[in-house]
């Protein structure tokens, strides 16, 4: 690139999901509804776990943290998209874009690491039930959560600082509804080799390694369940893992689709649509998936939502 093609930009243009202006009111209503359902559903999970002493266990401790992260994850991208849709504007400032990149990387990484920790929790509960309370003690749970936060905060800060050294061209249209790092780097005029290497390393650290850990945990879990003689015991073991497996499949399946589409030199809107699955749909569905067949959580939600007087009458 010639120096004349570089500029100190002040805004990026987010092209969004569809160009058709007639669809904008429909998109606004749809995403506003999904955002509100996400906030309400995950907030109810948080309140139910914190208010019910029976749910003060490692599994629900990590689930409540996952709900908190999902609220933050969705709030990183959707509100700005709603504002832009309502204002008929696609602009986002350079500073706001980098801030969005920073927090998006934090909470997407935390989602991945928490799902891995939850898989380990189920592995210990099913494969080593007699030692579960000893292994998954409060100290270890807090340490695993703290380590997840430290990893995500560190790499997100490092990646964001490295973006500051990148020069961008006059062409600042991002084929997405939020500032995704991989798409932002494609607009750079300066060399982004170091940024790309770090991005791929982080993808391996927070994508491949956690997924491998989850698959290994469930391979051991399935092996242990097969050895259970009673059908009731097998059903109970599978039921405790079914919800987590559904969430993992939804998150990593959508993430893989986004990764494959973003790797092309000319990404299409399909990548943006795939991103909706793990940035909006997955956080919205998680509370329903976890509470659908979980009697303890459904009971806690019922006690939370119903007046105590009605419960005492029953």
PyMOL commands that set and color helices and strands:
alter all, ss='L'
color gray80, all
select helices_A, chain A and resi 3-5+21-51+53-55+58-87+94-127+129-135+138-163+181-185+193-226+231-262+269-292+295-305+308-313
alter helices_A, ss='H'
color red, helices_A
select strands_A, chain A and resi 6-7+11-14+91-93+168-169+173-174
alter strands_A, ss='S'
color yellow, strands_A
deselect
rebuild
show_as cartoon
